Amino acid sequence: MMRVGRDVFIITLFTLVLGFVFSDWVGPYEQTILALCGINIILAVSLNLVNGFTGQFSLGHAGFMAVGAYTSAALTTLYISPEYVSGGVISHLVFVVALLVGGVSAGIVGFLVGVPSLRLRGDYLAIVTLGFGEIIRVIILNIEAIGGARGIGGIPGLTNLYWVVGVCIVSTLALHRLLKSIPGQQFMAVRDDETATLAMGLSTTRIKVRSFVFSSFLAGVAGALFAHYYQYLNPSTFTFNYSFQIVAMVVLGGMGSLSGSILSAVGLTVLLEGLRELQTITQLDLRMVLYSLILIVVMLTRPRGLLGRKEIWEYLPVSLRKGVKKSS
């Protein structure tokens, strides 16, 4: 109980400090990049749970993000009266409900996708999840009630940097705690040797589905944050390209490293935005060319990712590492 209270205090303190610093000391453009960094961190660490810690390979993460984004946006735009989302304490309570609805809806879809697909392995699983991600996007594209191909606008701007920082810290800490628990050890057992895990009497399919559902839940929460920050959604946002970017963040940071996913999510997000300036100078769209070259160089020099399966504090001196280990 004391550990939970300490975690809540740390999360609240970090959220207030970082939210205040980012909101008051940087401009609107920089705030947008920081918000996108936070959303991508949630997406990267959640996908790493499946790809890195459970040893599966999903390519449809943007589809689950889309489910959370559209469900939460439909709730706050179509089904809740405008005065409840116009500001004040009630709007924050409504937003909490919207985040949970977005996460739960994505988790349900993740369960429906995971039960049949997670019996497969390797390349077959990657192709199936890619297909399901595109199916989700096409279904959204053809639902006129939520805008169809036009997208949905007029979404209340309930997301700010306080929310992004807070949810990002909660998501990362929850995953860290989960991986230290018995279910987390089961995820890694499936990754290390699925046959041995099965021989111990554990249902590997059930373990993989559990991991997939929790990952989808967090992707849905990230989608809800995304929808209420940009205040407009279009199905073209949630294509395979976005799923590939999230996979690139996971692979680049290290399959099985939460801190690696955080570093790569921030680095790749800032890199993509920073290369826009080069386009205005050269009048040539070289962003994706340079982006790809940088990825190739990093993967050639660090084939297991920036941190591999280690966390960043494992590179600290022994004395500092003991302090971190004791606090966690």
VONUKOL-706957 format. One record per residue (C-alpha): residue in three letters; residue number from 1; x, y, z. Coordinates in Angstrom, 1 decimal, padded with zeros to 4 digits. Each point is the difference from the previous one (the first is absolute). Layout:
N
{code ala	pos NUM	x X	y Y	z Z}
...
//
This chain:
328
{code met	pos 1	x 000.0	y 000.0	z 000.0}
{code met	pos 2	x 002.9	y 002.4	z 000.8}
{code arg	pos 3	x 001.6	y -000.8	z -003.3}
{code val	pos 4	x -003.3	y 000.9	z -001.9}
{code gly	pos 5	x -000.2	y 003.2	z 002.0}
{code arg	pos 6	x 003.6	y 000.8	z -000.9}
{code asp	pos 7	x -000.6	y -000.7	z -003.7}
{code val	pos 8	x -003.1	y 002.3	z 000.0}
{code phe	pos 9	x 002.0	y 002.8	z 001.6}
{code ile	pos 10	x 002.9	y -000.4	z -002.4}
{code ile	pos 11	x -002.3	y -000.1	z -003.1}
{code thr	pos 12	x -002.0	y 003.1	z 001.2}
{code leu	pos 13	x 003.2	y 002.0	z 000.8}
{code phe	pos 14	x 001.6	y -000.9	z -003.4}
{code thr	pos 15	x -003.2	y 000.8	z -001.8}
{code leu	pos 16	x -000.4	y 003.4	z 001.6}
{code val	pos 17	x 003.7	y 001.0	z -000.4}
{code leu	pos 18	x 000.5	y -001.2	z -003.6}
{code gly	pos 19	x -003.5	y 001.2	z -001.1}
{code phe	pos 20	x 000.7	y 003.5	z 001.5}
{code val	pos 21	x 003.5	y 000.2	z -001.6}
{code phe	pos 22	x -001.1	y -001.1	z -003.4}
{code ser	pos 23	x -003.2	y 002.0	z 000.0}
{code asp	pos 24	x 001.5	y 003.3	z 001.1}
{code trp	pos 25	x 003.6	y -000.1	z -001.4}
{code val	pos 26	x -000.5	y -001.2	z -003.6}
{code gly	pos 27	x -002.1	y 001.2	z -002.9}
{code pro	pos 28	x -003.1	y -001.7	z -001.6}
{code tyr	pos 29	x 002.1	y -001.8	z -002.7}
{code glu	pos 30	x 002.4	y -001.4	z 002.6}
{code gln	pos 31	x -003.0	y -001.0	z 002.2}
{code thr	pos 32	x -001.5	y -001.9	z -002.9}
{code ile	pos 33	x 003.3	y -001.9	z -000.6}
{code leu	pos 34	x 000.2	y -000.8	z 003.7}
{code ala	pos 35	x -003.6	y -001.2	z 000.1}
{code leu	pos 36	x 000.7	y -002.3	z -003.0}
{code cys	pos 37	x 003.1	y -001.3	z 001.7}
{code gly	pos 38	x -002.0	y -001.0	z 003.0}
{code ile	pos 39	x -002.7	y -001.7	z -002.1}
{code asn	pos 40	x 002.7	y -001.9	z -001.9}
{code ile	pos 41	x 001.6	y -001.0	z 003.2}
{code ile	pos 42	x -003.2	y -001.7	z 001.1}
{code leu	pos 43	x -000.4	y -001.7	z -003.3}
{code ala	pos 44	x 003.6	y -001.2	z -000.1}
{code val	pos 45	x 000.1	y -001.4	z 003.5}
{code ser	pos 46	x -003.3	y -001.7	z -000.4}
{code leu	pos 47	x 001.1	y -001.6	z -003.3}
{code asn	pos 48	x 003.2	y -001.1	z 001.6}
{code leu	pos 49	x -002.0	y -002.0	z 002.5}
{code val	pos 50	x -001.2	y -002.2	z -002.9}
{code asn	pos 51	x 003.0	y 000.1	z -002.3}
{code gly	pos 52	x 002.9	y 000.3	z 002.5}
{code phe	pos 53	x -001.1	y -001.6	z 003.2}
{code thr	pos 54	x -002.4	y -002.7	z -001.3}
{code gly	pos 55	x 002.0	y -000.7	z -003.1}
{code gln	pos 56	x -002.9	y 000.4	z -002.5}
{code phe	pos 57	x 000.0	y 002.3	z -003.0}
{code ser	pos 58	x -003.0	y 002.3	z -000.6}
{code leu	pos 59	x -000.3	y 002.5	z -002.9}
{code gly	pos 60	x -003.4	y 001.4	z 000.6}
{code his	pos 61	x 000.4	y 002.2	z 003.1}
{code ala	pos 62	x -001.3	y 003.1	z -001.8}
{code gly	pos 63	x -003.3	y -001.8	z -000.5}
{code phe	pos 64	x -000.6	y -000.3	z 003.8}
{code met	pos 65	x 001.1	y 003.6	z 000.4}
{code ala	pos 66	x -002.7	y 000.9	z -002.5}
{code val	pos 67	x -002.7	y -001.9	z 001.9}
{code gly	pos 68	x 000.8	y 001.8	z 003.2}
{code ala	pos 69	x 000.2	y 003.4	z -001.8}
{code tyr	pos 70	x -003.3	y -000.3	z -001.8}
{code thr	pos 71	x -001.9	y -001.6	z 002.9}
{code ser	pos 72	x 001.1	y 002.7	z 002.5}
{code ala	pos 73	x -000.6	y 002.8	z -002.6}
{code ala	pos 74	x -003.5	y -001.3	z -000.8}
{code leu	pos 75	x -000.8	y -000.1	z 003.7}
{code thr	pos 76	x 001.1	y 003.6	z 000.7}
{code thr	pos 77	x -001.2	y 001.4	z -003.3}
{code leu	pos 78	x -003.3	y -001.8	z -000.8}
{code tyr	pos 79	x -001.3	y -001.3	z 003.3}
{code ile	pos 80	x 001.0	y 002.6	z 002.7}
{code ser	pos 81	x -001.5	y 003.4	z 000.2}
{code pro	pos 82	x 002.5	y 002.8	z -000.8}
{code glu	pos 83	x -000.3	y 001.7	z 003.4}
{code tyr	pos 84	x 001.6	y -003.1	z 001.6}
{code val	pos 85	x 003.2	y 000.3	z -002.1}
{code ser	pos 86	x 000.4	y 003.7	z 000.0}
{code gly	pos 87	x 002.3	y 000.2	z 003.0}
{code gly	pos 88	x 000.0	y -000.4	z 003.8}
{code val	pos 89	x 000.1	y -003.1	z 002.2}
{code ile	pos 90	x -002.8	y -001.8	z -001.8}
{code ser	pos 91	x 001.8	y 000.2	z -003.4}
{code his	pos 92	x 003.0	y -001.7	z 001.7}
{code leu	pos 93	x -002.2	y -002.8	z 001.4}
{code val	pos 94	x -001.6	y -000.4	z -003.5}
{code phe	pos 95	x 003.5	y -000.3	z -001.5}
{code val	pos 96	x 001.0	y -002.7	z 002.4}
{code val	pos 97	x -003.1	y -001.9	z -001.0}
{code ala	pos 98	x 000.8	y 000.6	z -003.7}
{code leu	pos 99	x 003.6	y -001.3	z 000.5}
{code leu	pos 100	x -001.3	y -003.1	z 001.7}
{code val	pos 101	x -002.7	y -000.6	z -002.6}
{code gly	pos 102	x 002.6	y 000.4	z -002.8}
{code gly	pos 103	x 002.4	y -002.4	z 001.8}
{code val	pos 104	x -002.7	y -002.6	z 000.8}
{code ser	pos 105	x -001.4	y 000.1	z -003.6}
{code ala	pos 106	x 003.5	y -000.5	z -001.4}
{code gly	pos 107	x 000.6	y -002.8	z 002.5}
{code ile	pos 108	x -003.2	y -001.8	z -001.1}
{code val	pos 109	x 001.0	y 000.2	z -003.6}
{code gly	pos 110	x 003.5	y -001.2	z 001.0}
{code phe	pos 111	x -001.6	y -003.0	z 001.6}
{code leu	pos 112	x -002.1	y -000.7	z -003.1}
{code val	pos 113	x 003.0	y 000.3	z -002.2}
{code gly	pos 114	x 002.4	y -001.8	z 002.4}
{code val	pos 115	x -002.0	y -003.2	z 000.6}
{code pro	pos 116	x 000.2	y -001.3	z -003.6}
{code ser	pos 117	x 003.3	y 001.6	z -001.0}
{code leu	pos 118	x 002.2	y -000.7	z 002.9}
{code arg	pos 119	x -000.1	y -003.7	z -000.6}
{code leu	pos 120	x 002.4	y 000.8	z -002.9}
{code arg	pos 121	x 003.7	y 000.9	z 000.3}
{code gly	pos 122	x 002.6	y 002.1	z -001.7}
{code asp	pos 123	x -000.7	y 001.3	z -003.5}
{code tyr	pos 124	x -003.5	y -001.4	z -000.1}
{code leu	pos 125	x -001.0	y 001.9	z 003.1}
{code ala	pos 126	x 001.6	y 003.2	z -001.4}
{code ile	pos 127	x -002.1	y -000.3	z -003.2}
{code val	pos 128	x -003.2	y -000.8	z 001.8}
{code thr	pos 129	x 000.3	y 003.0	z 002.4}
{code leu	pos 130	x 000.9	y 002.2	z -003.0}
{code gly	pos 131	x -003.2	y -001.2	z -001.7}
{code phe	pos 132	x -002.1	y 000.6	z 003.1}
{code gly	pos 133	x 001.4	y 003.5	z 000.4}
{code glu	pos 134	x -001.0	y 000.9	z -003.5}
{code ile	pos 135	x -003.4	y -001.6	z 000.4}
{code ile	pos 136	x -000.6	y 002.2	z 003.1}
{code arg	pos 137	x 001.0	y 003.1	z -002.0}
{code val	pos 138	x -002.3	y -000.9	z -003.0}
{code ile	pos 139	x -002.9	y -000.7	z 002.3}
{code ile	pos 140	x 000.4	y 003.5	z 001.6}
{code leu	pos 141	x 000.3	y 001.4	z -003.5}
{code asn	pos 142	x -003.4	y -001.3	z -000.9}
{code ile	pos 143	x -001.9	y 001.0	z 003.1}
{code glu	pos 144	x -001.8	y 003.3	z -000.8}
{code ala	pos 145	x -001.2	y 000.5	z 003.5}
{code ile	pos 146	x 003.6	y 000.9	z 001.0}
{code gly	pos 147	x 000.8	y 002.0	z -003.2}
{code gly	pos 148	x 001.1	y -002.8	z -002.3}
{code ala	pos 149	x 002.7	y 001.1	z -002.4}
{code arg	pos 150	x -000.6	y 003.7	z 001.0}
{code gly	pos 151	x 001.2	y -000.7	z 003.5}
{code ile	pos 152	x -001.5	y 001.3	z 003.2}
{code gly	pos 153	x 000.6	y 003.6	z 001.1}
{code gly	pos 154	x -001.2	y 002.3	z 002.8}
{code ile	pos 155	x 001.6	y -002.3	z 002.7}
{code pro	pos 156	x 000.4	y 001.9	z 003.3}
{code gly	pos 157	x 003.6	y 000.8	z 000.7}
{code leu	pos 158	x 000.2	y -001.7	z 003.4}
{code thr	pos 159	x 003.6	y -001.3	z -000.3}
{code asn	pos 160	x 002.8	y 002.3	z 001.2}
{code leu	pos 161	x 003.6	y -000.7	z 001.0}
{code tyr	pos 162	x -001.0	y -000.8	z 003.6}
{code trp	pos 163	x -002.2	y -002.8	z -001.2}
{code val	pos 164	x 002.6	y -001.3	z -002.5}
{code val	pos 165	x 002.8	y 000.0	z 002.6}
{code gly	pos 166	x -002.2	y -001.5	z 002.7}
{code val	pos 167	x -001.4	y -002.8	z -002.2}
{code cys	pos 168	x 003.5	y -000.7	z -001.4}
{code ile	pos 169	x 001.5	y -000.4	z 003.5}
{code val	pos 170	x -002.9	y -002.2	z 001.2}
{code ser	pos 171	x 000.2	y -002.2	z -003.1}
{code thr	pos 172	x 003.7	y -000.5	z 000.2}
{code leu	pos 173	x -000.1	y -000.6	z 003.8}
{code ala	pos 174	x -002.9	y -002.5	z -000.4}
{code leu	pos 175	x 001.9	y -001.9	z -002.6}
{code his	pos 176	x 003.1	y 000.0	z 002.2}
{code arg	pos 177	x -002.0	y -001.4	z 002.9}
{code leu	pos 178	x -001.7	y -002.5	z -002.2}
{code leu	pos 179	x 003.3	y -001.4	z -001.3}
{code lys	pos 180	x 001.2	y -000.5	z 003.6}
{code ser	pos 181	x -003.1	y -002.0	z 000.8}
{code ile	pos 182	x -000.8	y -003.7	z -000.7}
{code pro	pos 183	x -002.0	y 000.8	z -003.2}
{code gly	pos 184	x 003.0	y 002.0	z -001.2}
{code gln	pos 185	x 002.3	y -002.9	z 000.6}
{code gln	pos 186	x -002.4	y -002.2	z -002.0}
{code phe	pos 187	x 000.2	y 002.5	z -002.9}
{code met	pos 188	x 003.8	y -000.3	z 000.0}
{code ala	pos 189	x -000.1	y -003.8	z 000.4}
{code val	pos 190	x -002.1	y -000.2	z -003.2}
{code arg	pos 191	x 002.6	y 002.2	z -001.7}
{code asp	pos 192	x 003.0	y -002.1	z 001.1}
{code asp	pos 193	x -001.4	y -003.4	z -000.6}
{code glu	pos 194	x -003.7	y -000.5	z -000.9}
{code thr	pos 195	x 000.3	y -003.8	z -000.1}
{code ala	pos 196	x 001.5	y -000.2	z 003.6}
{code thr	pos 197	x -002.7	y 002.4	z 001.2}
{code leu	pos 198	x -002.7	y -002.3	z -001.5}
{code ala	pos 199	x 001.7	y -003.0	z 001.6}
{code met	pos 200	x -000.4	y 001.6	z 003.4}
{code gly	pos 201	x -003.8	y -000.1	z -000.4}
{code leu	pos 202	x -000.5	y 003.6	z -000.9}
{code ser	pos 203	x -002.2	y 001.1	z -002.9}
{code thr	pos 204	x 002.3	y 001.9	z -002.2}
{code thr	pos 205	x -002.9	y 001.2	z -002.2}
{code arg	pos 206	x -001.8	y 001.5	z 003.1}
{code ile	pos 207	x 003.2	y 001.7	z 001.1}
{code lys	pos 208	x 000.6	y 001.5	z -003.5}
{code val	pos 209	x -003.7	y 001.2	z -000.2}
{code arg	pos 210	x 000.3	y 001.6	z 003.5}
{code ser	pos 211	x 003.1	y 001.9	z -001.2}
{code phe	pos 212	x -001.7	y 001.0	z -003.2}
{code val	pos 213	x -003.1	y 001.3	z 001.8}
{code phe	pos 214	x 002.0	y 002.1	z 002.4}
{code ser	pos 215	x 002.1	y 001.4	z -002.8}
{code ser	pos 216	x -003.1	y 000.8	z -002.0}
{code phe	pos 217	x -001.5	y 001.7	z 003.0}
{code leu	pos 218	x 002.9	y 002.4	z 000.3}
{code ala	pos 219	x -000.1	y 000.6	z -003.8}
{code gly	pos 220	x -003.6	y 001.0	z 000.4}
{code val	pos 221	x 000.8	y 002.4	z 002.8}
{code ala	pos 222	x 002.7	y 001.6	z -002.2}
{code gly	pos 223	x -002.5	y 000.3	z -002.8}
{code ala	pos 224	x -002.4	y 001.8	z 002.3}
{code leu	pos 225	x 002.7	y 002.5	z 001.0}
{code phe	pos 226	x 000.9	y 000.5	z -003.7}
{code ala	pos 227	x -003.7	y 000.6	z -000.9}
{code his	pos 228	x -000.5	y 002.6	z 002.7}
{code tyr	pos 229	x 003.2	y 001.8	z -000.7}
{code tyr	pos 230	x -000.2	y 000.4	z -003.8}
{code gln	pos 231	x -003.9	y 000.3	z 000.2}
{code tyr	pos 232	x -000.3	y -001.6	z -003.4}
{code leu	pos 233	x 000.2	y -003.6	z -001.1}
{code asn	pos 234	x 000.4	y -001.5	z -003.5}
{code pro	pos 235	x 000.4	y -003.7	z -000.9}
{code ser	pos 236	x 003.0	y 000.8	z -002.1}
{code thr	pos 237	x 002.0	y 000.8	z 003.2}
{code phe	pos 238	x -000.2	y -003.6	z 001.2}
{code thr	pos 239	x 001.6	y -001.8	z -003.0}
{code phe	pos 240	x 002.7	y -002.7	z -000.1}
{code asn	pos 241	x 002.6	y 002.8	z -000.1}
{code tyr	pos 242	x -000.9	y 001.1	z 003.5}
{code ser	pos 243	x 000.1	y -003.6	z 001.2}
{code phe	pos 244	x 003.4	y -000.4	z -001.6}
{code gln	pos 245	x 001.3	y 003.2	z 001.8}
{code ile	pos 246	x -001.1	y -001.5	z 003.3}
{code val	pos 247	x 001.8	y -003.3	z -000.8}
{code ala	pos 248	x 003.1	y 002.0	z -001.0}
{code met	pos 249	x 000.0	y 001.7	z 003.4}
{code val	pos 250	x -000.2	y -003.4	z 001.8}
{code val	pos 251	x 002.7	y -001.6	z -002.1}
{code leu	pos 252	x 002.3	y 003.0	z 000.1}
{code gly	pos 253	x -000.3	y 000.4	z 003.8}
{code gly	pos 254	x 000.4	y -003.7	z 000.7}
{code met	pos 255	x -002.4	y -002.9	z 000.0}
{code gly	pos 256	x -000.6	y -000.5	z 003.7}
{code ser	pos 257	x 001.1	y 003.4	z 001.3}
{code leu	pos 258	x -002.6	y 002.5	z 001.3}
{code ser	pos 259	x 002.5	y 002.8	z 000.3}
{code gly	pos 260	x 001.3	y -000.8	z -003.5}
{code ser	pos 261	x -003.5	y 000.5	z -001.4}
{code ile	pos 262	x -000.3	y 003.3	z 001.8}
{code leu	pos 263	x 003.3	y 001.3	z -001.4}
{code ser	pos 264	x -000.7	y -001.2	z -003.5}
{code ala	pos 265	x -003.6	y 001.4	z 000.0}
{code val	pos 266	x 001.3	y 003.4	z 001.0}
{code gly	pos 267	x 002.9	y -000.1	z -002.4}
{code leu	pos 268	x -001.9	y -001.1	z -003.1}
{code thr	pos 269	x -002.9	y 002.4	z 000.7}
{code val	pos 270	x 002.4	y 003.0	z 000.3}
{code leu	pos 271	x 002.0	y -001.2	z -002.9}
{code leu	pos 272	x -003.0	y -000.2	z -002.4}
{code glu	pos 273	x -001.1	y 003.5	z 001.0}
{code gly	pos 274	x 003.5	y 001.4	z -000.1}
{code leu	pos 275	x 000.5	y -001.2	z -003.5}
{code arg	pos 276	x -002.9	y 002.1	z -001.2}
{code glu	pos 277	x 002.2	y 003.0	z 000.4}
{code leu	pos 278	x 002.5	y -001.5	z -002.5}
{code gln	pos 279	x -002.8	y -000.4	z -002.5}
{code thr	pos 280	x -000.8	y 003.8	z 000.2}
{code ile	pos 281	x 003.7	y 000.8	z -000.6}
{code thr	pos 282	x 000.7	y -002.5	z -002.8}
{code gln	pos 283	x -003.5	y 000.1	z -001.6}
{code leu	pos 284	x 000.4	y -003.8	z -000.2}
{code asp	pos 285	x -001.9	y -002.6	z 002.1}
{code leu	pos 286	x 003.0	y -002.0	z 001.3}
{code arg	pos 287	x -001.5	y -000.7	z 003.4}
{code met	pos 288	x -000.8	y -003.6	z -000.5}
{code val	pos 289	x 003.3	y -000.6	z -001.9}
{code leu	pos 290	x 002.1	y 001.3	z 002.9}
{code tyr	pos 291	x -002.3	y -001.6	z 002.6}
{code ser	pos 292	x 000.5	y -003.4	z -001.7}
{code leu	pos 293	x 003.8	y 000.6	z -000.3}
{code ile	pos 294	x 000.3	y 000.9	z 003.7}
{code leu	pos 295	x -002.0	y -003.2	z 000.9}
{code ile	pos 296	x 002.2	y -002.1	z -002.1}
{code val	pos 297	x 003.2	y 001.4	z 001.5}
{code val	pos 298	x -001.3	y -000.5	z 003.6}
{code met	pos 299	x -001.1	y -003.5	z -000.7}
{code leu	pos 300	x 003.4	y -000.9	z -001.6}
{code thr	pos 301	x 001.9	y 001.4	z 003.0}
{code arg	pos 302	x -002.5	y -001.2	z 002.6}
{code pro	pos 303	x -001.7	y -003.1	z -001.4}
{code arg	pos 304	x -001.9	y -000.7	z 003.2}
{code gly	pos 305	x -001.2	y 003.6	z 000.4}
{code leu	pos 306	x 001.3	y 002.8	z 002.1}
{code leu	pos 307	x -000.3	y -001.8	z 003.3}
{code gly	pos 308	x -000.7	y -003.6	z -001.1}
{code arg	pos 309	x -001.9	y -001.7	z 002.8}
{code lys	pos 310	x 001.5	y 002.2	z 002.7}
{code glu	pos 311	x -001.5	y 003.1	z 001.7}
{code ile	pos 312	x 001.8	y 003.3	z 000.1}
{code trp	pos 313	x 000.8	y -000.3	z 003.7}
{code glu	pos 314	x 001.9	y -003.2	z -000.6}
{code tyr	pos 315	x 002.7	y 002.2	z -001.6}
{code leu	pos 316	x 000.3	y 002.1	z 003.1}
{code pro	pos 317	x 002.8	y -000.4	z 002.6}
{code val	pos 318	x -000.6	y -002.8	z 002.5}
{code ser	pos 319	x -000.7	y 002.3	z 002.9}
{code leu	pos 320	x -002.6	y 001.9	z -001.9}
{code arg	pos 321	x -001.5	y -003.2	z -001.5}
{code lys	pos 322	x -000.6	y -001.4	z 003.6}
{code gly	pos 323	x -002.0	y 003.2	z 000.9}
{code val	pos 324	x -002.1	y -000.3	z -003.1}
{code lys	pos 325	x -000.6	y -003.7	z 000.5}
{code lys	pos 326	x -001.0	y 000.6	z 003.7}
{code ser	pos 327	x -002.5	y 002.7	z -001.0}
{code ser	pos 328	x -001.6	y -002.2	z -002.7}
//
